[in-house]
Structure formats: C-alpha cells, structure tokens
Amino acid sequence: MLSDSGHLADSWALAIFVISAISISIALLGLSWFLGSHARGRSKHEPFESGIKSVGSARLRISIKFYLVAILFLIFEAEALFLYTYAISVRETGLTGFIGATVFILILLVGLVYESRMGVLKLNGDKRNNIRKL
C-alpha cells in the first residue's frame, strides 16, 4: 500500500504528532483535575458574575431590531469578503471583473437604500412611518 519510503516517513510523522497532541491534552486535563480544588458545597453550582449574586431570571426580552442589525452586519462581512477577493485579483480579472464588481456594488447600494428607507438601521422611533414613505 505504501511503497514510497518518503510517504511512509510522512505518515509516521503525522501519527507521532497526533499521538503526542492527544497525550499532552490528556495529561494537562488530568493535571488540572488533580491539582484543582474539589470543594463541595451549596454555592458550588450557583452562577457567579464578578462577585454579584444573580437575582431573578436571566431571560431578557430584546428587540428584534438588534437581531436585524446583527444579520445586516454578517451580510456586510460576507460582502466585504467578496470585495476583498476582487481587490486581490483586480489585475487578473480585467474589464470583466470590473463590470462584475460594479454590478455587485450597485446591488449592495440598492439594498442599503432599501434598508434605510424601511427603517431597519434606526434602533429607535416608529418603523411604521418609515414604511409609509415607500
């Protein structure tokens, strides 16, 4: 199966690396368990945040507008990734790449204007008035 000695040496090196990584991980986890405190008590399993005892429920009602801003941010990051790849290969793509990037940027601008008119980017205020403008 492995006839080339160089390939066999690479396989052994990989196997030794994997075994040593697993061994070091197990050793460090065991060492932390061995050296760590094993105190048992009523307050052991209570949440602790900067010395302040928690009061009430941790469930908060958060406005959907914050989630919309987060989703728009993720979309913007993906768009930036595409534009970065174009910027790296601008010389190789030529006029075709330039036209494609221009169309892409125009679509992004249309989406940004639409989001702005819908009031998605405003975190306070009445959204219904913004929808009537369309």
Backbone torsions as a table, in degrees:
resi	resn	phi	psi	omega
1	MET	NA	-52.5	176.8
2	LEU	-106.5	95.9	-176.9
3	SER	-90.2	-29.7	-177.9
4	ASP	-80.2	126.8	-177.2
5	SER	-69.1	-30.5	177.3
6	GLY	-66.2	-39.8	178.4
7	HIS	-67.5	-37.6	178.2
8	LEU	-66.0	-39.8	178.5
9	ALA	-65.4	-38.2	176.8
10	ASP	-64.8	-38.7	179.0
11	SER	-65.4	-41.0	178.4
12	TRP	-65.7	-39.9	178.9
13	ALA	-62.9	-41.1	177.9
14	LEU	-65.4	-43.0	179.5
15	ALA	-62.9	-42.9	178.7
16	ILE	-64.7	-39.5	178.3
17	PHE	-62.8	-46.5	-178.9
18	VAL	-64.2	-44.8	-179.6
19	ILE	-63.8	-42.5	180.0
20	SER	-68.5	-36.2	178.2
21	ALA	-65.3	-43.5	178.1
22	ILE	-65.6	-41.4	179.9
23	SER	-63.3	-44.0	179.1
24	ILE	-64.5	-40.4	178.8
25	SER	-62.7	-46.5	179.2
26	ILE	-64.0	-41.2	179.9
27	ALA	-63.4	-42.8	-179.7
28	LEU	-68.9	-38.6	176.3
29	LEU	-65.3	-42.3	177.6
30	GLY	-64.6	-40.5	179.1
31	LEU	-64.9	-41.0	178.5
32	SER	-67.4	-35.7	176.9
33	TRP	-68.5	-40.0	-178.3
34	PHE	-68.9	-41.1	-177.4
35	LEU	-86.8	-17.2	-177.4
36	GLY	-73.0	161.8	179.9
37	SER	-78.8	147.1	179.8
38	HIS	-120.1	37.3	-178.5
39	ALA	-68.7	137.2	177.5
40	ARG	-114.4	139.4	179.7
41	GLY	-175.6	173.8	-177.0
42	ARG	-68.3	-35.0	-175.9
43	SER	-87.8	2.1	-177.5
44	LYS	-64.2	-38.3	-174.0
45	HIS	-102.7	14.2	176.9
46	GLU	-88.2	145.6	177.1
47	PRO	-67.0	145.7	-176.5
48	PHE	-136.0	125.8	-179.6
49	GLU	-134.3	101.4	174.6
50	SER	55.0	36.0	176.8
51	GLY	80.7	3.4	-179.3
52	ILE	-104.3	126.5	177.8
53	LYS	-73.7	139.5	-178.0
54	SER	-76.4	140.3	-179.9
55	VAL	-128.1	128.8	177.0
56	GLY	82.2	-165.5	-177.2
57	SER	-90.4	150.7	177.9
58	ALA	-88.4	-3.0	-178.9
59	ARG	-82.7	118.7	179.5
60	LEU	-116.6	147.5	175.1
61	ARG	-88.0	117.8	-179.1
62	ILE	-112.9	137.5	-178.1
63	SER	-63.2	144.7	-179.9
64	ILE	-65.3	-20.3	-178.9
65	LYS	-62.7	-33.9	178.6
66	PHE	-67.0	-36.7	177.0
67	TYR	-67.8	-37.5	177.3
68	LEU	-62.8	-41.7	178.1
69	VAL	-64.1	-39.7	178.8
70	ALA	-63.9	-42.3	179.1
71	ILE	-66.4	-41.1	177.2
72	LEU	-62.9	-36.4	177.4
73	PHE	-64.6	-42.7	178.6
74	LEU	-64.0	-40.0	177.5
75	ILE	-64.0	-41.6	177.9
76	PHE	-61.2	-39.9	178.7
77	GLU	-63.4	-40.7	177.8
78	ALA	-65.2	-39.0	177.8
79	GLU	-64.8	-40.5	178.1
80	ALA	-63.0	-35.6	177.3
81	LEU	-63.0	-44.4	178.7
82	PHE	-64.7	-41.5	179.2
83	LEU	-68.2	-32.6	177.4
84	TYR	-66.3	-41.9	178.5
85	THR	-65.1	-35.0	175.8
86	TYR	-66.7	-42.0	-178.6
87	ALA	-62.5	-32.9	178.6
88	ILE	-70.7	-38.1	-174.6
89	SER	-107.4	29.4	-175.5
90	VAL	-64.3	-34.7	-179.3
91	ARG	-73.2	-34.7	-177.7
92	GLU	-77.5	-29.5	-175.5
93	THR	-81.5	-27.2	175.9
94	GLY	68.5	-148.0	-176.5
95	LEU	-68.0	-36.3	179.6
96	THR	-61.8	-44.3	177.8
97	GLY	-65.5	-37.5	178.7
98	PHE	-64.2	-43.6	178.9
99	ILE	-64.7	-42.5	177.9
100	GLY	-62.0	-43.1	179.0
101	ALA	-66.8	-37.2	178.5
102	THR	-64.8	-44.1	177.0
103	VAL	-61.8	-42.5	179.2
104	PHE	-60.7	-45.4	-180.0
105	ILE	-66.8	-38.2	177.6
106	LEU	-64.2	-40.7	176.6
107	ILE	-62.4	-40.1	177.8
108	LEU	-63.6	-41.2	179.7
109	LEU	-66.4	-39.4	176.7
110	VAL	-62.6	-42.4	177.4
111	GLY	-63.8	-38.9	178.7
112	LEU	-66.1	-41.8	177.7
113	VAL	-64.2	-41.6	178.6
114	TYR	-62.6	-45.4	178.9
115	GLU	-62.5	-39.4	179.8
116	SER	-66.0	-42.4	179.5
117	ARG	-69.4	-31.3	177.9
118	MET	-75.4	-14.0	178.6
119	GLY	84.2	17.1	-179.4
120	VAL	-67.4	-32.6	-176.6
121	LEU	-81.7	-7.9	177.1
122	LYS	-93.3	125.4	-178.7
123	LEU	-90.0	-14.9	176.0
124	ASN	-132.5	161.4	-178.4
125	GLY	107.8	172.2	-177.6
126	ASP	-89.5	119.3	-177.9
127	LYS	-74.9	-27.2	-176.2
128	ARG	-64.8	-34.7	177.9
129	ASN	-65.6	-34.0	179.5
130	ASN	-71.5	-33.3	179.8
131	ILE	-69.7	-34.6	-179.6
132	ARG	-65.8	-23.4	179.8
133	LYS	-67.0	-27.3	-179.1
134	LEU	-72.9	NA	NA
